[in-house]
Amino acid sequence: MDETAARQVLLVRAAEAADAASALLTEDDRRYAARAAAELVRWRAADRGERASAEAFVAKRAELLAAKLIERSPRTGRALGAMRWRPWIGIALPAIALASGLVAEHIADPGRVNILAFPLLGIIVWNLAVYVWLLVRTVRAIASRSRRQPGRVAQLLSGVRRNLTAHVSGPLAGAAASFALDWGERSAPLIAARAARILHLSAVALALGAVIGLFLRGLAFEYRAGWESTFLDAPAVHGLLAFFLGPTARFTGQPFPSVEEIAALRWDAGGGENAARWIYLYAVTTAAAVIVPRLILAAIAWLRERRLSSRFPLSLDEAYFRRLLSGWREAPARVDVMPYAYTPAENARQGLQRLAAAMFGDDVQVHWARGVAFGDEDALGAAPDRSSPAADMVVALFNLAATPETENHGVFLDRLCPRTPGRLAVIVDEGPYRSRLGAQAGADARLAERRQAWSGLAATRGARAVFVDLTLPELTAAQRELDAQLTGRTVSA
């Protein structure tokens, strides 16, 4: 999936998530888009002699729905366009840098080359500092790879997302805000690669402009080279220049000036000398220290940008995509339910079926395992069942009426977690306890207290308890929490 398709997919995903009442995209729109996308993708794949891919289906469906969104709301089209990359930026910034380099010599003392304050010396020093920074950043990234944390941009965007979720109103505003943040978060590596390419090319253009400007003016005017300093004497200046220009002098076979020759170049000791050899030394050094390395770095950034743009990293393992693909793949989605010390009533079973359908599509298959009796948790082996394909979600189902106990409910989760990596959802049915409490005084407080106890137990196992009254399930809220649990995302309270 390329960058353009991924942008449309995320826009449609944000719209569908914010549009619980189907005001932006009706159910008919979604069904038509899914059917048309499936037919188009399969027809094109057959025409090319290829297998139709789920990725192409998701992209085509998003393209059809994005067109419908834009047709109904031009503001959505503008939001989508605002996130599009402007290629002219990649031309304008290097062009500005080249022009700046060409006139850099005019900012200094025209006609005189101060070999200590030469514009090219500043460019070289700046670029060496950039290389050191890039090296340190790379080493730190490699060292921290095993304990990777969200970057500052990702943390900032997550905070903004929570604030927007709390303040925006209406499905369109919520969708636009969510899309902008989601796209900004996911495209950050691509934007970073693109910015790196442009900055490296701009650095090349600046250095190249400075060198070209000197040579062009040197054809018509004579530059005089010399130096002056308040703090440095001739030996110090000689050592400094030898550090930067000595390797170039040896490489080109030129003798490097002695301390005495450097001392004679002091402005107050005479009028300096013809600057030709210094311009050559600086030009070659700039090419070796700035232009060539920056071109290599720009090429690396371009390759990374091209890879990310043509194969945008958008995982279809997320719950939203699994739901979309439930009607696409050959086999329907499967949800395994394992109750612990709980026998749900028929209406609770039907509620869980509706919740599973909301997550994975109408043809989802819900398998009810035989419930584990209280105290029998040790009988549940830790080894995963490999006799059948892995379920899309495994539900550990509890009853809120029970008090969570670490040595029983906790051990049950301990047994279940390694069997279902990344697919375990902890659902606590509130229905029976809510029905028992009825309209008693303090019922809400007792419900909150019991929820807190279950949340604490789940948290000790790295999970998040999702509380649902399965007799009357709030599908949207429960679906969002379960999606977040399966994808490892954070849900705002």
C-alpha positions in Angstrom: 0.0 0.0 0.0 1.5 3.3 -1.0 1.4 6.6 0.8 -1.7 8.0 -1.0 -3.7 4.8 -0.4 -2.7 4.7 3.3 -3.8 8.3 3.7 -7.2 7.5 2.3 -7.5 4.4 4.5 -6.7 6.3 7.6 -9.2 9.1 6.7 -12.0 6.6 6.2 -11.0 4.7 9.3 -11.2 7.9 11.4 -14.6 8.8 9.8 -16.0 5.3 10.6 -14.7 5.4 14.1 -16.3 8.8 14.8 -19.5 8.1 12.9 -21.3 5.8 15.3 -24.7 7.0 14.0 -23.6 6.4 10.3 -24.3 10.1 9.6 -21.2 10.6 7.4 -21.1 7.1 5.8 -24.3 5.1 5.8 -24.4 1.4 6.1 -25.4 1.2 2.5 -22.3 3.2 1.5 -20.1 0.8 3.4 -21.7 -2.3 2.1 -21.6 -1.0 -1.5 -17.9 0.1 -1.2 -17.0 -3.3 0.2 -18.8 -5.2 -2.5 -17.5 -3.0 -5.3 -14.0 -3.0 -4.0 -13.9 -6.8 -3.7 -15.2 -7.2 -7.3 -12.8 -4.6 -8.8 -9.8 -6.0 -6.9 -10.5 -9.6 -7.9 -11.2 -8.6 -11.5 -7.9 -6.7 -11.8 -6.0 -9.4 -10.1 -7.5 -12.0 -12.5 -6.7 -9.8 -15.4 -3.0 -9.7 -14.4 -2.9 -13.3 -13.4 -2.2 -12.5 -9.8 -3.9 -13.3 -6.5 -6.1 -10.6 -5.2 -4.7 -9.2 -2.0 -6.4 -8.0 1.2 -4.3 -4.9 1.1 -5.6 -3.9 -2.3 -9.2 -4.6 -1.1 -8.7 -2.3 1.9 -7.2 0.4 -0.3 -9.9 0.3 -2.9 -12.7 0.3 -0.4 -11.1 3.4 1.3 -10.8 5.1 -2.1 -14.5 4.6 -2.8 -15.6 5.8 0.6 -13.2 8.7 0.6 -14.7 9.9 -2.7 -18.1 9.7 -1.1 -17.0 11.6 2.0 -15.4 14.4 -0.1 -18.6 14.6 -2.3 -20.6 15.2 0.8 -18.2 17.4 2.6 -15.6 19.4 0.6 -13.9 20.2 3.9 -12.9 16.5 4.2 -11.2 16.9 0.8 -9.3 19.9 2.0 -8.2 18.0 5.1 -7.0 15.2 2.9 -5.2 17.6 0.6 -3.6 19.4 3.5 -1.8 16.2 4.5 -0.4 15.7 1.0 3.3 16.2 0.4 4.3 19.2 -1.7 7.2 18.2 -4.0 8.1 21.8 -4.7 9.4 22.1 -1.2 12.1 19.6 -2.0 13.2 21.9 -4.9 12.6 25.3 -3.3 14.7 24.8 -0.2 17.9 23.6 -1.9 17.5 26.4 -4.5 17.3 29.0 -1.7 20.4 27.4 -0.1 22.3 27.5 -3.3 21.4 31.2 -3.7 22.5 31.9 -0.1 25.8 30.2 -0.8 26.4 32.2 -3.9 26.0 35.5 -2.0 27.7 34.3 1.2 31.0 35.8 0.2 29.4 39.2 -0.2 28.3 39.1 3.4 31.9 38.8 4.5 34.6 41.3 3.6 34.4 41.5 -0.3 37.8 41.1 -1.9 39.5 39.7 1.2 39.6 36.2 2.4 40.0 35.9 6.2 41.3 32.4 6.4 40.0 32.1 10.0 36.5 33.5 9.3 36.1 32.2 5.8 32.4 31.3 5.1 33.5 27.9 4.0 35.3 27.3 7.3 32.0 27.9 9.1 30.2 25.6 6.7 32.8 22.8 7.3 32.7 23.2 11.1 28.9 23.1 11.1 28.7 20.0 9.0 31.3 18.2 11.2 29.1 19.0 14.2 26.1 17.6 12.4 27.9 14.3 11.6 28.8 14.0 15.3 25.2 14.6 16.3 24.0 12.0 13.7 26.5 9.5 15.0 25.5 10.0 18.6 21.8 9.7 17.7 22.3 6.5 15.8 24.3 4.9 18.6 21.7 5.9 21.1 18.9 4.5 18.9 20.8 1.2 18.5 21.5 1.0 22.3 17.9 1.7 23.2 16.3 -0.6 20.6 15.6 -3.3 23.1 13.7 -0.9 25.4 12.2 1.3 22.7 9.8 4.0 24.0 7.4 6.2 22.1 9.3 9.2 20.6 8.6 12.7 21.7 6.5 13.4 18.7 4.4 10.3 19.3 4.0 11.3 23.0 3.0 14.8 22.0 0.5 13.6 19.4 -1.0 11.2 21.9 -1.6 14.0 24.4 -3.1 16.2 21.7 -5.3 13.3 20.7 -6.7 13.0 24.2 -7.4 16.7 24.4 -9.1 16.8 21.0 -11.2 13.7 21.8 -12.5 15.6 24.9 -13.2 18.9 23.1 -14.2 18.3 19.5 -17.9 17.9 18.7 -19.6 16.2 15.8 -18.5 13.2 13.9 -16.8 15.2 11.1 -14.8 17.4 13.5 -13.8 14.3 15.5 -12.9 12.4 12.3 -10.8 15.2 11.0 -8.9 15.7 14.3 -8.4 11.9 14.7 -7.2 11.6 11.1 -4.7 14.5 11.3 -3.2 13.0 14.5 -3.2 9.5 13.3 -1.6 10.4 10.0 1.0 12.6 11.7 1.9 9.8 14.1 2.1 7.0 11.5 3.8 9.1 8.8 6.5 10.5 11.1 9.2 8.1 9.8 8.4 9.1 6.2 8.3 12.8 7.1 11.7 12.4 8.9 13.2 10.7 5.9 11.9 13.3 3.5 13.1 16.1 5.7 16.5 14.5 6.0 16.8 14.2 2.2 15.9 17.9 1.7 18.2 19.1 4.5 21.1 17.1 3.2 20.6 18.4 -0.3 20.2 22.0 1.0 23.6 21.6 2.8 25.1 20.4 -0.4 23.6 23.4 -2.3 24.8 25.9 0.3 28.4 24.6 0.2 28.3 24.3 -3.6 27.0 27.8 -4.0 29.7 29.3 -1.7 32.4 27.5 -3.7 31.0 28.5 -7.1 30.5 32.1 -5.9 34.1 32.4 -4.9 35.5 31.0 -8.2 33.1 33.1 -10.3 34.1 36.4 -8.5 37.8 35.2 -8.5 37.8 35.3 -12.3 37.2 39.1 -12.3 38.6 40.2 -8.9 41.7 39.4 -6.9 41.1 38.0 -3.5 43.7 38.6 -0.8 44.1 36.0 1.9 45.1 36.8 5.5 43.9 36.6 9.1 43.6 38.5 12.3 42.7 37.5 15.8 42.3 38.9 19.3 43.3 35.7 21.1 45.2 33.5 18.7 48.9 33.8 17.7 50.5 32.4 14.6 51.3 28.9 16.0 47.7 28.5 17.2 46.4 29.6 13.8 48.8 27.3 12.0 47.6 24.3 14.1 44.0 25.1 13.6 44.3 25.5 9.8 46.5 22.4 9.6 43.7 20.4 11.3 41.2 21.4 8.7 43.3 21.9 5.6 46.4 19.8 6.2 44.8 16.5 4.9 43.7 18.2 1.7 47.2 19.7 1.2 48.8 16.3 1.5 46.2 14.7 -0.7 46.7 17.3 -3.5 50.5 17.3 -3.0 50.7 21.0 -2.0 53.1 22.1 0.7 51.2 23.4 3.7 52.4 26.9 4.8 54.8 27.0 7.8 54.2 28.9 11.0 56.4 31.8 9.7 54.4 32.0 6.5 51.2 32.0 8.5 52.6 34.8 10.7 53.4 36.8 7.6 49.7 36.6 6.5 48.5 38.6 9.4 46.7 41.6 8.1 48.7 44.0 10.3 51.9 42.4 9.1 51.2 43.2 5.4 48.6 42.9 2.8 48.3 39.1 2.8 48.8 37.1 -0.3 46.9 36.0 -3.4 44.0 33.8 -2.1 44.1 31.2 -4.9 45.7 28.4 -3.0 43.5 28.9 0.0 40.4 28.9 -2.2 41.5 25.6 -3.8 42.3 24.1 -0.4 38.9 25.1 1.0 37.1 24.0 -2.1 38.6 20.5 -2.0 38.1 20.3 1.7 34.4 21.4 1.4 33.9 18.8 -1.3 35.4 16.0 0.8 33.8 17.0 4.1 30.5 18.4 3.1 29.4 17.7 -0.5 30.2 14.1 -0.9 29.1 12.9 2.6 25.9 14.9 2.4 25.1 13.5 -1.0 25.6 10.0 0.4 23.3 10.8 3.3 20.7 12.3 1.0 20.8 9.2 -1.2 20.2 7.0 1.9 17.4 9.2 3.1 15.9 9.1 -0.5 16.0 5.3 -0.5 14.3 5.2 2.9 11.7 7.8 1.8 11.0 5.9 -1.4 10.5 2.6 0.5 8.2 4.1 3.1 6.2 6.0 0.4 5.7 3.0 -1.8 5.2 0.5 1.0 3.6 2.5 3.8 3.9 0.6 7.1 0.2 0.0 7.9 -0.4 -3.3 9.6 -3.6 -5.1 8.7 -3.5 -7.0 12.0 -5.3 -4.2 13.8 -8.9 -5.0 14.8 -10.4 -2.5 12.4 -8.8 -4.2 9.5 -9.6 -7.6 10.7 -13.3 -6.6 10.8 -13.1 -5.3 7.2 -11.4 -8.4 6.1 -13.8 -10.8 7.8 -15.9 -10.8 4.7 -12.9 -10.9 2.4 -10.9 -13.8 3.5 -11.8 -17.4 2.8 -12.6 -18.3 6.5 -14.7 -16.2 8.8 -13.2 -14.7 12.0 -13.3 -16.9 15.1 -13.7 -15.8 18.7 -13.1 -18.4 21.5 -14.8 -17.7 24.8 -13.6 -19.3 28.0 -15.8 -18.5 31.1 -14.4 -18.9 34.5 -16.7 -19.8 37.4 -19.5 -18.4 35.4 -22.4 -19.8 33.3 -23.8 -16.9 31.3 -27.5 -16.8 30.5 -28.7 -17.1 26.9 -29.2 -13.3 26.6 -25.6 -12.7 27.7 -24.4 -15.2 25.1 -26.4 -13.4 22.5 -24.9 -10.1 23.7 -21.4 -11.4 23.3 -22.3 -12.7 19.8 -23.4 -9.1 18.9 -20.2 -7.7 20.3 -18.1 -10.2 18.3 -20.1 -9.3 15.1 -19.5 -5.6 15.7 -15.8 -6.3 15.9 -15.3 -9.0 13.2 -18.4 -8.9 11.0 -21.7 -10.7 10.9 -20.2 -14.1 9.9 -17.9 -14.3 12.9 -18.0 -17.7 14.6 -18.1 -17.6 18.4 -17.0 -20.8 20.1 -17.9 -21.3 23.7 -15.4 -23.5 25.5 -16.5 -25.5 28.5 -16.4 -23.2 31.5 -13.6 -23.7 34.1 -15.0 -24.3 37.5 -13.8 -22.3 40.5 -10.6 -24.0 41.8 -10.0 -26.0 38.6 -7.7 -23.4 37.0 -4.7 -25.6 37.5 -6.2 -28.1 35.1 -5.9 -25.6 32.3 -2.5 -26.3 30.7 -0.2 -23.5 29.8 0.7 -25.0 26.4 -1.3 -23.5 23.4 -3.7 -25.6 21.6 -2.2 -26.1 18.1 -4.8 -28.6 16.9 -6.8 -25.8 15.3 -6.0 -22.4 13.7 -5.5 -19.6 16.2 -8.6 -17.6 17.0 -8.8 -13.9 16.2 -9.7 -13.2 19.8 -9.9 -15.3 23.0 -12.2 -14.0 25.7 -11.6 -14.7 29.3 -15.1 -14.2 30.6 -15.8 -13.4 34.3 -18.8 -12.4 36.3 -18.6 -9.0 38.1 -20.7 -10.6 40.9 -17.6 -12.6 41.9 -14.8 -11.1 44.0 -11.5 -11.4 42.0 -9.0 -13.6 43.8 -5.3 -13.8 42.7 -4.9 -17.5 43.6 -7.9 -18.4 41.4 -8.9 -15.8 38.8 -5.3 -14.6 38.6 -3.9 -18.1 38.1 -6.6 -18.7 35.4 -5.2 -15.6 33.5 -1.7 -16.8 34.1 -2.6 -20.1 32.4 -4.4 -18.4 29.5 -2.0 -15.6 28.7 0.8 -17.7 27.2 -1.7 -19.7 25.2 -3.1 -16.6 23.5 -0.3 -14.1 22.9 -1.7 -10.8 21.6 -5.3 -12.1 21.3 -6.5 -12.3 24.9 -9.4 -10.0 25.9 -10.6 -9.9 29.5 -14.4 -9.2 29.7 -16.2 -8.9 32.9 -20.0 -9.2 32.6 -21.7 -6.6 34.7 -25.2 -7.9 34.0 -25.7 -10.4 36.9 -24.3 -8.1 39.6 -26.2 -5.0 38.3 -29.4 -7.1 38.3 -28.7 -8.3 41.9 -28.1 -4.8 43.2 -31.1 -3.4 41.4 -32.1 0.0 42.8 -30.4 -0.5 46.2 -28.8 2.5 47.9 -25.1 2.7 47.1 -25.4 0.4 44.1 -23.2 2.6 41.9 -20.5 2.8 44.5 -20.4 -1.0 44.9 -20.3 -1.4 41.2 -17.4 1.0 40.9 -15.6 -0.7 43.8 -15.9 -4.1 42.2 -14.8 -2.8 38.8 -11.7 -1.3 40.5 -10.9 -4.7 42.0 -11.1 -6.4 38.7 -9.1 -3.7 36.9 -6.4 -4.2 39.5 -6.3 -7.9 39.0 -6.1 -7.6 35.2 -3.5 -4.9 35.4 -1.2 -7.3 37.4 -1.3 -9.6 34.3 -0.6 -6.8 31.8 -4.3 -6.8 30.6 -7.2 -4.3 30.8 -10.5 -5.5 32.0 -13.4 -4.5 29.8 -16.7 -4.1 31.7 -19.8 -4.9 29.6 -23.4 -5.6 30.5 -23.8 -8.5 28.1 -27.6 -8.4 28.3 -27.5 -4.8 26.9 -24.0 -4.4 25.5 -22.8 -0.8 24.6 -21.2 -2.0 21.4 -19.3 1.1 20.4 -17.6 1.7 23.7 -16.9 -2.0 24.3 -15.6 -2.4 20.8 -13.3 0.6 21.2 -11.8 -0.8 24.4 -11.4 -4.3 23.0 -9.7 -2.9 19.8 -7.3 -1.0 22.0 -6.6 -4.0 24.1 -5.8 -6.2 21.1 -3.7 -3.5 19.4 -1.9 -2.3 22.5 -3.3 1.2 22.2 -4.3 3.5 25.0 -8.0 4.4 25.4 -8.9 7.7 27.0 -11.2 7.5 29.9 
